[in-house]
Amino acid sequence: MSDGHRRWPVYKGASFDLWNPDTGAYYASVDAEEITHHLQQKRLRQHRTSKSPFAEFSGEHIEDPQTLPCLRPRIAFRDITNSTNTRTVVTALVPGEVVITNQGPYLLWPKGDVRDQAFLLGALSSMILDWYARRVVELHLNFHILNSFPIPDPGEGHPVRDRVVVIAGRLAAVDERFVEWAAEVGVPVGSANDEAIKQDLICELDACVAHLYGLDEDDLAVVYDTFSETVDYSDRHAAVLAHFRRLAE
């Protein structure tokens, strides 16, 4: 895996933000060889426990240390949050070769592929989903709450769903740490790093997710008018609405 002299950052919740996989605020660093050995041994033990998420994977997968989640990009989210923050669901595709504390739970994928990951990342990162989350989240976002979120997934091949995959892929694959992941999604790396392009894609993403939820223009108005008592989202609403109307055609 890695030699004993290589160190990896230890992420905390503040180490990532929406469409920002690395804020530079780390909890600590750790020896790469030591932590991968520890995590592999822990995973082997947990695989034998029926309630462990690792129990859903095949024995062959678990026994191969090269399949450790910490070696490749994965979706993480902040545990500590609340309904009055700027955003409630703060998630990101964090890079490989980092480990994360309990304040940044991450998702495992015993089924599906990276395009499914990109779709879910897009849905979770939208203001549409966040509006719903603000009605049920208090101080923590845990798996019990996350698993209850209604995600409208029409399946691979749906044009709007496929567009969410592309948008989320472009927004998430910010640099060379995501080259392999981006290739599997089918998007170029760094194609959304220009701020104007990034913001337009974020608004288009909201429109796509709203379309998949079956919202109409009145529903969109409610989302952006009631999302915050202190922030005016009228400009974002207008930008999203333009994309929404194009999709409706």
C-alpha positions as CSV (number, residue, x, y, z in Angstrom):
1,M,0.0,0.0,0.0
2,S,2.2,2.8,1.3
3,D,5.6,2.9,2.9
4,G,5.8,3.6,6.6
5,H,7.1,7.2,6.1
6,R,4.0,8.4,4.3
7,R,1.4,10.3,6.3
8,W,-2.2,10.9,5.5
9,P,-4.5,13.7,6.8
10,V,-7.1,12.9,9.3
11,Y,-10.3,14.7,8.3
12,K,-12.9,16.1,10.7
13,G,-16.2,17.6,9.7
14,A,-14.7,21.0,8.9
15,S,-12.2,19.4,6.5
16,F,-14.7,19.5,3.7
17,D,-17.6,21.6,2.5
18,L,-20.2,21.6,-0.3
19,W,-18.3,21.0,-3.5
20,N,-15.0,21.5,-1.6
21,P,-13.3,18.2,-0.8
22,D,-10.4,19.7,1.2
23,T,-10.6,22.9,3.3
24,G,-7.2,22.3,4.7
25,A,-8.5,22.1,8.3
26,Y,-7.4,18.7,9.5
27,Y,-7.8,16.9,12.9
28,A,-4.3,15.4,12.7
29,S,-2.2,13.2,10.4
30,V,-1.5,9.4,10.6
31,D,1.1,7.0,9.3
32,A,-0.4,5.5,6.1
33,E,0.8,1.9,6.6
34,E,-0.2,1.7,10.2
35,I,-3.7,3.1,9.6
36,T,-4.4,0.9,6.6
37,H,-3.3,-2.2,8.6
38,H,-5.5,-1.2,11.5
39,L,-8.5,-0.5,9.3
40,Q,-8.1,-3.7,7.4
41,Q,-8.0,-5.8,10.6
42,K,-11.0,-3.9,12.0
43,R,-12.9,-4.5,8.8
44,L,-12.2,-8.2,8.8
45,R,-13.6,-8.5,12.3
46,Q,-16.7,-6.4,11.6
47,H,-17.4,-8.4,8.5
48,R,-18.4,-11.3,10.7
49,T,-21.0,-9.2,12.5
50,S,-24.4,-9.2,10.8
51,K,-25.2,-5.7,11.9
52,S,-22.0,-4.3,10.4
53,P,-22.3,-2.4,7.1
54,F,-19.3,-4.5,6.0
55,A,-21.4,-7.6,6.3
56,E,-23.0,-6.8,3.0
57,F,-19.8,-7.2,1.1
58,S,-18.4,-10.5,-0.2
59,G,-15.6,-12.2,1.7
60,E,-13.3,-11.8,-1.3
61,H,-13.9,-8.0,-1.3
62,I,-13.3,-7.7,2.4
63,E,-10.1,-9.8,2.4
64,D,-8.5,-7.6,-0.3
65,P,-6.8,-4.7,1.5
66,Q,-6.8,-2.8,-1.8
67,T,-10.6,-2.4,-1.5
68,L,-10.4,-0.3,1.8
69,P,-12.7,2.7,1.5
70,C,-9.9,5.1,2.6
71,L,-7.9,4.4,-0.6
72,R,-10.4,6.0,-3.0
73,P,-12.9,8.9,-3.1
74,R,-16.1,8.5,-1.1
75,I,-19.1,10.5,0.0
76,A,-18.8,11.9,3.5
77,F,-21.2,14.2,5.4
78,R,-20.9,16.4,8.5
79,D,-22.5,14.9,11.6
80,I,-22.7,18.1,13.5
81,T,-25.2,20.5,12.0
82,N,-28.5,22.2,12.6
83,S,-31.5,23.6,10.7
84,T,-30.3,27.3,11.1
85,N,-26.9,26.9,9.5
86,T,-26.3,28.3,6.0
87,R,-26.8,24.6,4.9
88,T,-27.9,21.6,6.9
89,V,-26.7,18.8,4.8
90,V,-23.0,19.4,4.2
91,T,-21.6,16.6,2.1
92,A,-18.6,16.2,-0.3
93,L,-16.7,13.6,-2.3
94,V,-13.6,13.4,-0.2
95,P,-10.4,12.2,-1.9
96,G,-8.7,8.9,-1.3
97,E,-5.7,8.5,1.1
98,V,-7.4,10.3,3.9
99,V,-9.1,9.0,7.0
100,I,-12.1,10.6,8.8
101,T,-13.1,11.0,12.4
102,N,-16.7,10.2,13.6
103,Q,-17.7,13.7,12.8
104,G,-17.5,12.9,9.1
105,P,-19.5,9.6,8.5
106,Y,-19.1,8.2,5.0
107,L,-21.1,6.0,2.7
108,L,-20.3,2.4,1.7
109,W,-21.4,0.9,-1.6
110,P,-21.9,-2.9,-1.6
111,K,-24.1,-2.3,-4.7
112,G,-24.1,0.3,-7.5
113,D,-21.2,2.1,-9.2
114,V,-19.6,5.5,-9.2
115,R,-22.4,7.0,-11.4
116,D,-24.8,6.0,-8.7
117,Q,-22.5,7.7,-6.2
118,A,-22.4,10.9,-8.4
119,F,-26.2,10.9,-8.6
120,L,-26.7,10.6,-4.8
121,L,-24.0,13.2,-4.2
122,G,-25.9,15.6,-6.5
123,A,-29.2,15.0,-4.8
124,L,-27.8,15.4,-1.3
125,S,-26.0,18.6,-2.3
126,S,-29.0,20.3,-3.7
127,M,-31.0,23.0,-1.9
128,I,-34.1,21.0,-2.7
129,L,-33.1,18.1,-0.5
130,D,-31.7,20.5,2.0
131,W,-35.0,22.3,2.4
132,Y,-36.5,18.9,3.4
133,A,-33.6,18.1,5.7
134,R,-34.1,21.4,7.6
135,R,-37.5,20.1,8.7
136,V,-36.2,17.0,10.4
137,V,-32.6,17.7,11.5
138,E,-31.9,19.3,14.9
139,L,-28.2,19.1,16.0
140,H,-26.9,16.0,14.3
141,L,-27.3,14.3,10.9
142,N,-26.8,10.6,11.5
143,F,-27.6,7.6,9.4
144,H,-31.0,7.1,10.9
145,I,-32.0,10.5,9.5
146,L,-30.0,10.2,6.3
147,N,-31.5,6.9,5.4
148,S,-35.0,8.4,5.7
149,F,-34.4,11.1,3.1
150,P,-36.6,10.5,0.1
151,I,-34.4,10.3,-3.0
152,P,-36.2,10.4,-6.3
153,D,-34.2,8.0,-8.5
154,P,-35.8,7.1,-11.9
155,G,-32.8,4.9,-12.7
156,E,-29.9,5.0,-15.2
157,G,-31.0,6.2,-18.6
158,H,-33.4,8.9,-17.5
159,P,-32.2,12.1,-19.1
160,V,-32.5,14.4,-16.1
161,R,-31.0,11.7,-13.8
162,D,-28.1,11.3,-16.1
163,R,-27.7,15.1,-16.2
164,V,-27.4,15.1,-12.4
165,V,-24.7,12.5,-12.6
166,V,-22.7,14.7,-15.1
167,I,-23.2,17.9,-13.1
168,A,-22.2,16.3,-9.8
169,G,-19.3,14.5,-11.4
170,R,-17.9,17.8,-12.8
171,L,-18.4,19.7,-9.5
172,A,-16.8,16.9,-7.4
173,A,-13.8,16.1,-9.6
174,V,-11.8,19.2,-8.8
175,D,-8.3,17.9,-9.3
176,E,-6.0,15.0,-10.1
177,R,-7.0,13.2,-6.9
178,F,-10.2,12.3,-8.6
179,V,-8.9,11.3,-12.0
180,E,-10.0,7.6,-11.8
181,W,-13.3,8.4,-10.3
182,A,-14.1,11.1,-12.9
183,A,-13.1,8.7,-15.7
184,E,-15.6,6.1,-14.4
185,V,-18.3,8.8,-14.2
186,G,-17.4,10.0,-17.7
187,V,-16.5,13.6,-16.9
188,P,-13.3,15.6,-17.2
189,V,-11.3,16.7,-14.1
190,G,-11.4,20.4,-13.2
191,S,-14.1,21.3,-15.7
192,A,-16.1,23.2,-13.1
193,N,-13.4,25.1,-11.3
194,D,-14.2,28.4,-13.0
195,E,-16.5,30.1,-10.5
196,A,-19.1,31.3,-13.0
197,I,-19.4,27.8,-14.5
198,K,-19.5,26.3,-11.0
199,Q,-22.4,28.5,-9.8
200,D,-24.4,27.9,-13.0
201,L,-24.0,24.1,-12.7
202,I,-25.1,24.3,-9.0
203,C,-28.2,26.1,-10.1
204,E,-28.9,23.7,-12.9
205,L,-28.4,20.9,-10.4
206,D,-31.2,22.3,-8.1
207,A,-33.5,22.5,-11.2
208,C,-32.8,18.9,-12.1
209,V,-33.4,17.6,-8.6
210,A,-36.6,19.7,-8.3
211,H,-37.8,18.2,-11.6
212,L,-37.1,14.7,-10.3
213,Y,-39.1,15.4,-7.1
214,G,-42.0,16.5,-9.3
215,L,-42.0,20.1,-8.0
216,D,-43.6,23.0,-9.9
217,E,-42.8,26.7,-10.0
218,D,-44.9,27.5,-7.0
219,D,-43.0,24.8,-5.0
220,L,-39.7,26.2,-6.1
221,A,-40.8,29.6,-4.8
222,V,-41.6,28.1,-1.4
223,V,-38.2,26.5,-1.2
224,Y,-36.2,29.6,-1.8
225,D,-38.5,32.0,0.0
226,T,-38.6,30.0,3.2
227,F,-35.1,28.4,3.2
228,S,-33.6,31.0,5.5
229,E,-34.8,33.9,7.6
230,T,-31.6,35.8,7.1
231,V,-30.3,35.1,3.5
232,D,-32.0,36.3,0.4
233,Y,-32.0,33.6,-2.3
234,S,-34.0,35.5,-4.9
235,D,-31.1,35.6,-7.4
236,R,-30.5,31.8,-7.0
237,H,-34.2,31.2,-7.3
238,A,-34.2,33.1,-10.6
239,A,-31.2,31.2,-12.0
240,V,-32.7,27.9,-11.0
241,L,-36.1,28.8,-12.4
242,A,-34.5,29.5,-15.8
243,H,-33.0,26.0,-15.9
244,F,-36.2,24.5,-14.6
245,R,-38.3,26.0,-17.4
246,R,-35.8,24.7,-20.0
247,L,-36.2,21.2,-18.5
248,A,-40.0,21.5,-18.6
249,E,-39.8,22.0,-22.3
